[in-house]
Amino acid sequence: MNEKEIETLRNETKKLLDKFSKALDAVKNSEECNVEREEDRRKEKEGKKVDEDFRKIMLENAPTKSEDFIIAEKKSW
């Protein structure tokens, strides 16, 4: 492949990825999934310290969130 073909391929690939990204953004999945357990397994009740900086960083990095919760994608097999 010559340099012109490579550049054309890169441009087409970028356009395709941009189109795909826009299509994914258009999909809205508001299904919420909560798991209720009889026994609470959270470490806070055992007296272990929670790293607040880690929590803050994780929430800042999450692409979608609701208050203090990260909204994650759910896959089906």
Residue pairs with C-beta under 8 A, 6 or more apart in sequence:
1 9
29 73
29 74
31 74
33 74
43 50
44 50
58 70
59 65
59 68
59 70
62 70
62 71
64 70
64 71
65 71
